[in-house]
Every structure is written in C-alpha cells, then in structure tokens.
Amino acid sequence: MMSVVTAIVLLPRNLAVLILRGYRAVISPLYGDVCRYYPSCSSYTLQAIQQRGVVVGSAMGLYRIARCHPWAKGGIDDVPPVRRQRYRLTPFGFVVASHGKG
Amino acid sequence: MEIPFLDTILWPIKWVVELILVAWHYLWTFIGLDPAAGLTWVLSIVGLVLVVRAALIPIFVRQIKSQRKMLEVAPQLKKIQDKYKGKKDQFSREAMSRETMELYRRTGTNPLASCLPLLLQMPIFFSLFSVLNNAQKGLAGVGPLNAELGKQFGDATLFGVAPLHDTFIGAWNAGGPWQVMLIAGLMVVLMTASQFYTQLQIMAKNQSPEAKNSPMFKQQRILLYILPLVFVFSGVAFPLGVMFYWLTSNLWTMGQQFLVIRNMPTPGSEAAKAREARLAKKGKLEPTKGAPAIESIPEPPKTTQRQQPVNKNRAKKQGDKK
C-alpha cells in the first residue's frame, strides 16, 4: 500500500525527469555547451526536481536560468543538498522509494 | 496560438516584433515598393532580423572579450587537461568540468555565452510565428499591426503564388502551389549550407589547441551533422515567413563569424596565425602586448648536476655550433 502511495507521490517528478532527460538527450546537444555554470542549468533542474519534487525543483531551475546570463560569473553551483535522502535514484534518473522490494 | 498563458507572456514581445515589422514595412513602402507585395514583407522580416541581431551584438562582444582573456589562463587550463588526460570515466570528466568551470570563474574568463541569447530569440521566433499565423486568418495583431496590415501580410505572396504564411506540409496536403515547396526546399538547403559553413569555420580555424582537446569540441562536431536534420524537419513545418527570419539570422551569424575570425581570431588558433602572416606581409604587425605565445619556449630542464667547467677554446667551439 505504501509503495502505491509513494509511486503516486513520485509520479509528477518522474514525468518531469523523463521530459528533462528527453530534452538533455535531444535538444541540449543542438546548441552545444553554453552554460556558464557547472552543473548546467538543465542538469541542475533535473537534480533539484529529483530531490524536491516538481514545484520546488522547477522554481529552483527557473531561478538558476535567471542567474545564468552573459554577465554572471559562472562557476560551480550545485543544488543545495537536502537534509534527509528519502528516495533512491535509478541509473536513468527516476526517483523510487528507497525501502521495500525495489 | 491557443495557449493563453503563453500569449500573455509573449504579448509585449509580439508588440515589439509587430512594431519593428510595421516600421520596416513603412520604410520599404516609403521608398517605393508595393506595400502588398511578398517581397516587401520578406524585406521587412529581414529588417526585423537586423534589428534583433544588432541588439545582441553587445553580448557577442562580451563573449569575444572573455575568449581573448582565455590566453592568460591557457597554461592553467592545460594543467587541468593534463591531469585528466586519458581518463574517460564519468567521474573524472565531471571533476574536470568542475575544475575548468571554477578556473573560469576565478579568472573571469568564462567563454560560454549562457543560454540567454537563445532564450531571447526564442520568444521573438514564436511571436513571429503567431503573428504570421494570425495574419493568415486576416486577423489584426496585438498592436501596431492593424487589421488592414495584418490582412495584407496574410495575403502577401512571393511570385504571386507562394503565400508567406504557407508551409511545405500545407502545400503538400493541398496539392500545391508547388512554388511553396520549392522555396521551402531551397531555404532548407541554404540554411544547412550556411550553418555548416559557419560551424566548420569556427571548428577548423578558430579554436585554440586547448579547446580542440576538450570534450566540448567533439560535441560540436556531432552538432554539425544533427543540425541539417533539424532544418529539414522545421523547413517542412514552418511557414515561409518564419523560415525567412531564420535564414537571415543564419546568414548574419555567418557574416559575423567571418569578420571575427578574420579580425579578432582566437589566440593560438589557425586563424590567428593566418592573421599574423597577413599583417606581417603588410609590414604592420604590432608587437603583442605582453601576451605570451601559446606555445611558450620550453625551459631547459633544470639539473642539480654541477656544470663541468669548460676550457675557453672549447667554449668557443660549442658556441659556434649553435
């Protein structure tokens, strides 16, 4: 029962992960490396969504894109770590429950 | 467009796009072109590109300037690359990107433009798309493009048969006019050619040896072969008017890149050597201002071994040998 609830809770962010992975595979390479930060904006957003869900993660991603402009200094800018890792990531990047059968 | 949310965001940009279009249209009409002709509207689109790209020049100049500064950090960059030489695993490459980025930040030499120039152009693109789409229905725009002009834009045809709002796929499904397909096809070819040429120029001539070793360079090479596919797909689906915007923008990039490569090449690149040779021929090569050459003369290896004292005559002989 818990796993069903978790799956539903995680569904939106997994959809977002799928979209972002698609974007990173297809659209990102089209214009090459342009980001002034490491990790790049899309990678940052992906991590933020994996950790904190679609709403907070997207907001952090948007804020990051807003900070990334030609006059920004750039450099390393990681997603601030969350206090407690509740979930586990598959190699593809999907978020799954860290306990239970999986 | 059907998405109200997007329309709200795009409203101001659409307004400006229309203003620039109408202003150019007014200018072309003023100097005697037929206001309803397709050519006049195409030229207005070209004018729109000129304004947009000219507005983006400061960003471009900034990028060039920080690329110039790359020269100063070239040795440090080389050090990082040597450190990770031959390490192809994900963690090493990640660590390398991290160190490189940190170096850029520390020294203020970030050569990357961020996605802002792209992000800025995207709404303009969409706005033009939507302006053309509305014009096709004879609708007025959101501002300066009034109903009369909107209808005119929508009805404007090239060679009297190819409407600017028409797409390749639309013409295909409707069984004509074939001219639309021909023009769209031609533009795809031109776009591919100009993009290919621009990329090739940058990659073949305007890369420092350090950049050529970076993974970024390989990525750019892949790009070179993917882009034509993108052009073919968009060339089929986009209205002729939008295609004209894109093509003109591509041509601008090509010209801009040509000038930069010729006059302000990346230090250490092929183009820089070519420029030095050109200037030397004219006899006005300015001495490089304190900038060390990229391939600095290797220092003689320091040895702790004592130098054998040499007899005067022998020293003279050794000196002659040099």
Interface residues (C-beta under 8 A of the other chain):
Chain A: P29 L30 Y31 G32 D33 V34 C35 R36 Y37 Y38 C41 I65 C68 H69 P70 W71 A72 K73 G74 G75 I76
Chain B: I59 R62 Q63 S97 R98 T100 M101 E102 Y104 R105 R106 G108 N110 L112 A113 S114 C115 L116 P117 L118 L119 M216 Q219 Q220 I222 L223 I226 L227 V230
